[in-house]
Amino acid sequence: MPRSVNSVAKRARRKKVLNQAKGFFGRRKNVWTVAKNAVEKAMQYAYRDRRAKKRTFRALWITRINAGARQHGMSYSQFMGKLKAHDIELNRKVLADLAMNHPEAFAAIVDKVK
């Protein structure tokens, strides 16, 4: 029986990986073995950093809320504790946006919980 190889599928697989490597530097964009490793590593970084991005944004929001709260004589932890006590259910993303872009609305919230 003659040897059978599925060259069409093999070429399609390689083409897909090389397309993902577009924009990479040097041999990472056009040499199969190097590009395959580079794309695999890039995918690992992308997966990891989609999760890390959420942590980074939460830290940013907390920093902005803390800065806004301190302008009104409260710390971040005091402010968040009083929000919970007064059953005000605004998440950190919204509070950070108010502290940055709508300081008068943020001041109204601080006055309400004081």
C-alpha angles and dihedrals in degrees: 000000000000121000113262123206125176098224094163094060091041092053091046091052092050093044090053092053093045090051089053088052093057110130094026117129126257120331091352089083103047113019110087101219094043093043092048091055092043093051092046091052091045090053090052090052091047092051093047095045095049084066095039090053090064091054092047094052093047089053090050092050091049091051091051094047090048091052091049093047093049090055085064096045100262134108122233094253094049091048095049091045092053091046089057092045091052092046094240104156105197115139124229093256092058094042091051091050091050092048092051105036106020108035093165091058090047090050089053090054092048091050091050093055097041 
